[in-house]
């Protein structure tokens, strides 16, 4: 079963930095990510989704291959490739992979302009090592499907200073919510 985590950052660049950090942790087999998308609220209320996987391009490439193959059988490879690319691109554009696009846009509609929300669908993770790696990265947890204990551990980790001990009564630990953007406008 996968868990959804949504964290709001002050800029799209900060959200992208965090996504890249999570992808590096995935290369180290500490986390398995099903999807990692960024939603950015622009001036005027327009929401832009930055998906990890471009399903339209993937569909076009796949469709081109199969269209070329089938077209070669019927002695029309160029027509087959073009038709395959067009139908693959259409199919890819209509495919919603990972976190539902409508859900991301709905949840992101409450962001302040310029803020970005990182949506991560986590399949598996080594929690203690991942939390240590993201300690002090900032942001505000907007929504999760984690239980209360794991959600609080996540909140504590992203709001703690990188060298701080996890115990909340430790001197020098940063209080939750300090220095992070307000997720709602």
C-alpha positions in Angstrom: 0.0 0.0 0.0 1.3 3.5 -0.9 1.3 6.6 1.3 0.7 10.1 0.0 2.7 13.0 1.4 2.1 16.7 0.3 4.6 19.3 1.4 4.4 23.0 0.6 7.5 25.0 -0.2 8.0 28.8 -0.8 9.2 28.3 -4.4 9.1 25.8 -7.2 12.9 25.6 -7.1 12.9 24.5 -3.4 10.2 21.8 -4.2 12.2 20.6 -7.2 15.4 20.4 -5.0 13.5 18.2 -2.5 12.1 16.0 -5.3 15.7 15.5 -6.6 16.8 14.6 -3.1 14.1 12.0 -2.8 15.1 10.6 -6.3 18.7 10.3 -5.0 17.4 8.4 -2.0 15.5 6.1 -4.3 18.8 5.4 -6.1 20.2 4.3 -2.8 17.2 2.0 -2.3 16.0 3.9 0.8 12.7 4.8 -0.7 10.5 3.6 -3.5 8.5 6.4 -5.1 5.3 5.7 -7.1 5.0 9.4 -8.3 6.5 12.7 -7.4 4.7 15.8 -8.9 5.0 19.5 -8.2 2.0 21.8 -8.3 2.8 25.5 -8.5 0.3 28.3 -7.9 0.9 31.2 -10.3 -0.4 34.8 -10.1 -4.0 34.9 -11.3 -4.8 31.5 -9.7 -3.5 29.3 -12.5 -2.0 26.0 -11.2 0.8 24.3 -13.2 1.6 20.6 -12.7 5.2 19.5 -13.1 4.9 15.7 -13.5 7.7 13.3 -13.0 6.7 11.4 -16.1 5.4 13.0 -19.3 2.7 10.5 -20.4 2.0 12.3 -23.7 5.6 12.0 -24.9 5.9 8.4 -23.6 2.7 7.5 -25.5 3.9 9.1 -28.7 7.2 7.2 -28.6 5.5 3.9 -27.8 2.9 4.6 -30.5 5.5 5.5 -33.1 7.3 2.2 -32.5 4.2 0.0 -32.7 2.9 2.1 -35.7 6.2 1.7 -37.5 6.2 -2.1 -36.8 2.6 -2.6 -38.0 3.1 -0.2 -40.9 6.2 -2.1 -42.0 4.1 -5.3 -42.2 1.6 -3.6 -44.5 4.3 -1.7 -46.5 3.4 1.7 -45.1 6.0 2.3 -42.3 5.9 6.2 -42.4 2.1 6.3 -42.3 2.0 3.7 -39.6 4.6 5.6 -37.5 2.7 8.9 -37.8 -0.6 7.3 -37.0 0.9 5.4 -34.1 2.6 8.5 -32.7 -0.7 10.5 -32.9 -2.8 7.8 -31.3 -0.1 7.1 -28.7 0.2 10.8 -27.8 -3.6 11.1 -27.4 -3.7 7.9 -25.2 -0.8 9.3 -23.1 -2.5 12.6 -22.6 -5.6 10.9 -21.4 -3.7 8.6 -19.0 -3.3 9.7 -15.4 -0.4 8.0 -13.8 0.3 8.2 -10.0 -1.5 10.9 -8.0 -4.7 12.1 -9.6 -4.3 15.4 -11.5 -7.7 16.7 -10.4 -6.9 16.0 -6.7 -3.5 17.8 -7.0 -5.2 20.9 -8.6 -8.0 20.9 -6.1 -5.6 20.7 -3.1 -3.2 23.2 -4.6 -6.0 25.8 -5.2 -5.5 27.0 -1.6 -1.8 27.8 -2.1 -0.4 31.3 -2.1 0.9 32.6 -5.5 4.5 31.5 -5.9 4.3 28.6 -3.5 4.7 25.0 -4.7 3.4 21.7 -3.3 5.4 18.5 -3.7 3.1 15.5 -4.0 5.0 12.2 -3.3 3.4 8.8 -3.5 5.6 6.5 -1.4 5.4 2.8 -1.9 8.1 1.7 0.6 10.8 3.4 2.6 13.4 3.0 5.3 11.8 5.6 7.5 14.6 6.4 9.9 17.2 6.9 7.2 14.9 8.9 4.9 13.8 11.2 7.8 17.5 11.7 8.7 18.3 12.6 5.1 15.5 15.2 4.8 16.0 16.7 8.2 15.9 20.5 8.2 14.8 20.8 4.5 11.9 23.1 5.5 8.4 23.2 4.1 5.0 22.7 5.6 3.2 19.3 5.6 -0.2 20.0 4.0 -1.6 16.5 3.8 -0.6 12.9 4.4 -2.1 9.5 4.5 0.4 8.5 7.3 -0.7 7.6 10.8 -0.4 10.4 13.4 3.0 9.1 14.8 4.7 8.9 11.4 3.2 12.2 10.3 4.5 14.0 13.4 7.9 12.4 12.8 7.9 13.8 9.3 6.9 17.3 10.5 9.6 17.2 13.2 12.2 16.1 10.7 11.6 18.7 8.0 11.3 21.6 10.5 14.4 20.5 12.6 17.8 22.0 12.1 20.1 19.5 10.3 22.3 19.0 13.3 19.6 18.9 15.9 18.8 15.7 17.9 15.2 14.4 17.3 14.1 15.0 20.9 11.8 18.1 21.0 13.1 19.4 24.3 16.7 19.6 23.0 18.1 23.2 23.1 18.6 24.6 19.6 15.8 22.5 18.0 13.7 24.7 15.7 10.0 24.9 16.7 7.6 23.4 14.1 6.4 25.9 11.5 9.3 28.3 11.8 10.5 29.7 8.5 8.1 27.8 6.3 5.5 29.3 4.0 1.8 29.4 4.9 0.1 26.8 2.7 -3.2 28.6 2.4 -3.9 32.1 1.1 
